[in-house]
Amino acid sequence: MKKSLLICGLLLLPALSMAQANLVHGVSALTNAALRKKNTAHRPASHGKKEVVKHFRAGNKSIPQKRTPAAYLDGPAASTISGVEGFLDATYKAYKNPQESNICANSALVTSMINSIEAAEPKWNTAPYKAELAFYEQEHKRRQQAVAQPQPNGQ
């Protein structure tokens, strides 16, 4: 009798360990799913706004261009964000015209608008705006200097 119980126990041992492993795996998967759901529920996600950051090439530089679809603009800084992005769009169009020398004349106003975005929505990523604006300011100075320098005769 004792031998038969021992043999049955030994034969059932792999099946019992598989069942236990499946149970542990199932509990682990449920725990991970619950934690994932909890973490995404508390993630700020830029206040629900969808941002799109593209880049354009200028020589060997890659300049970021952050634009937010109008449907995602809401909150205290929505109109300011729209204004900054509109100014940067217009400045980009002026930059693309090589004959235009006055591409970024009022950057101080845009800098103050970026600062107000940071005050109203501290989690809003303004770094792409600052990088793009800095590039346009530099290009504006370069083009202004080129206009101020007298052209050699015959050109």
N, C-alpha and C positions, 0 to 999 in steps of 0.2 A: 504494500500500500504506500509506504513512504517513498519507495523507488518510483512508483508511477506518478505520485504528486511532484516529485523532483523533476522527472522527465517532462511532465506537462508544463511545469513552471519554466523550465529551460526552453521548451518549444514556444511558449507564449511570450517570453522575454523580448524578442525582437519586435513583435507586434505591439507590445505595450510601450516599448521605447519609441516606436514610430508614432503612436497615438499621442504620446506625451510631447514629442518634438513638434507634431502638427499643431497641438494645442498652444504650445509656447510660441510657435511661428504666427499663429492666428492672433493671439493676444498682442504680440509685438507689432504686427501690421496695423491692428486697430489703434494701438497707442500712438504709433507714428502718424497715422492719418489724423487723429484728433489733435496732436501737437501741430501738425502742418496747418490745419484749419484754424487753430487758435492763433498761430503766428501771422498768418495772412490777414486775419481779421483785425489785428492791431497794428499792421504795417501802415505808415502814413501815406505812401504812394503819392506824394506831392499834392496832398489835399484832394485827391481824386482827379487831378488834372493830368492829361496825357501830353507829354512833351516829346517833341521830335527834334533831335539834334542831327543835322547833316553837316557835311564839311565841303568846302571848296578849296581848290589849290591856287596858291598865289606864289609862283616861283617854287621854292622847295618847302614852303610852309603849308600846313593844313589849317584852315581857319574854320572854327565851329559856327554853325548857324542854328540857333535854337528857335523853333517856331511852334506855337501851341495852336491846335485847331480851335476855331471859334466856339465850337460846341463844348469844349472843355474849359473855357474861360468863365470862371465864376469866383465869387469871394471878394474880399476887400481890395485886392490889387488888380482885378481883372482889366479894368480900363487902362491902368498904367502899363500892364504887361502888353496889352494890345498896342498902346502908343509906342512903347519901346521897340516892339517887333516891327511895327509899321515904319518907324524911322530907320531901322536897320535895313529893311527891305528897300526903301528909297535910296539909302546910301549905297547899297550893293548895286543897284541899277546905275547910279552915278559912277561908281567905281568901274563898272564894265565898259563905260564910255571913255576911251583913252584921251579924248580931247577935253573932257571935263576936269577942271583944276580945283573946283570948289566942291569937294565931295562930302565933307564932314564939318560944316561950319559951326554948328551949335552942339558940340559934344558935351559941354558943361550941363546943359539942360537934361540930356539923356542920362548923364552920370547921376544927376540928382533924382531922376525918375527911377533909376536902378536902385538907388539908396532907399527910396520910399517903398519899393517892392520888398526889399530886405526887411524893412521895419514892419510892414503890414503882414508879410508872410515869410517868416524867418527860414522855413524849410524849403522855400522855392530856390532852385539852383540858378543863380545869376551869373555864375562863372562864364558860361558861353557868351552871354551878352557882353560882359566886360572884355573878353578876349577879342570878340569881333569888333567892338568899338575901338579898342586899342589899335587894332590893325588899320582901321579906317582913319584914325587920327594920324598914325604914322604915314600912311599913304597920302593923306591930305597935305601934310607938311612937305613930303617929297615933291608932290606936284606943284605946290606953291613956290618952292625953291626953283623948280625947273622953269616956271613962268617968269620968275624974277631975274633969272640969268639971261643975259642977252644972247641971242642966237647968232652964231657965226654967219657971215655973208654967204649967200648961195644956198642956204638951207631953209 
